[in-house]
Amino acid sequence: MWSREEALTDPSIREPLIFLSEFRFSLRDIPTEISVRLYRPIHSAKIVVRRSHDMSVSGLNAQQAAKCEDESKEGEVLHAAVDELLCVYNAARAQGLKPDASWLKPNPNFC
């Protein structure tokens, strides 16, 4: 009998991931739904995040997001992924900018 890990050990298979969880939300005053998916590589404890959108506001300086302290903990990885969006969103709001859907940039690698 094959385990999940053994089933994906052929040298032709690259970077196999196990889907862990998905979270969906939108930011205040921007109705676009954002998805965050968490995966774990088959042969690693490190969690990989895939986000449907990145955030960019023209003229805004880069903001310091939270660092992920433990990449093997779902909550830590999720917090860091969401905080990247929130840092830009909150900094733009603090400068008096009105939230706009154009701030969200679809991630072309998200499927």
Residue, then its C-alpha position, 0 to 999 in steps of 0.5 A: m500500500w502506498s502512502r501519499e508521500e510515497a505516491l509522489t516520489d517519482p523523479s518526474i514529479r516536481e514540488p508536490l504540495i498538500f492543500l491545507s486550507e483556504f480563506r476568503f475575505s474582502l477589505r472594507d470599502i473594496p468589494t473584491e474577494i481575496s483568497v488565501r490558500l495554504y499548502r505544505p510541500i510533501h517532504s517539508a514542514k514549511i507552509v507555502v501560501r498562495r494569495s489571489h491578489d497583491m496590493s499596490v497603491s501608487g505613490l505609497n512607500a513600501q510598508q513593513a509587514a509582519k515577519c513569519e516567525d514559524e513557517s510550519k504554523e498555519g496561523e503564523v503563515l496566514h497572519a503574515a500573508v494577510d498583514e502584507l495586504l493590511c499594511v499597504y491598505n492601512a497606510a493608504r487610508a492613513q494618508g487620506l486615500k479612499p480605498d479603491a479596487s484598483w489597489l488589488k492586483p490579481n496574482p497571475n500565478f494563482c489558480 
